[in-house]
Amino acid sequence: MSSESREEIQSARDEALAALNEVVDHARYKSFGDGRIRSPEKERIRLKYLRVMVSALDSRRQYLADKDIDELADEVERLKEEYES
């Protein structure tokens, strides 16, 4: 994979992580913070925010895991090149 392609992937991941962080923060605010929906009729909305938060956290975890794997692959390549020199 070319370094330009890796940079594009990393940039897209960084943008996705930033967006996921915003989703988590908003859902946390609506579920637990001052913006909590207190009306019993709207309890289902609170639960939906919790589901969104869990989904966003899971996606964020996967993005970070993918980033770690790519970094490890880069390190392996660097070590292989160093070893072959």
Secondary structure, 3 states (H helix, E strand, C coil): CCHHHHHHHHHHHHHHHHHHHHHHHHHHHHHHCCCCCCCHHHHHHHHHHHHHHHHHHHHHHHHHHHHHHHHHHHHHHHHHHHHHC
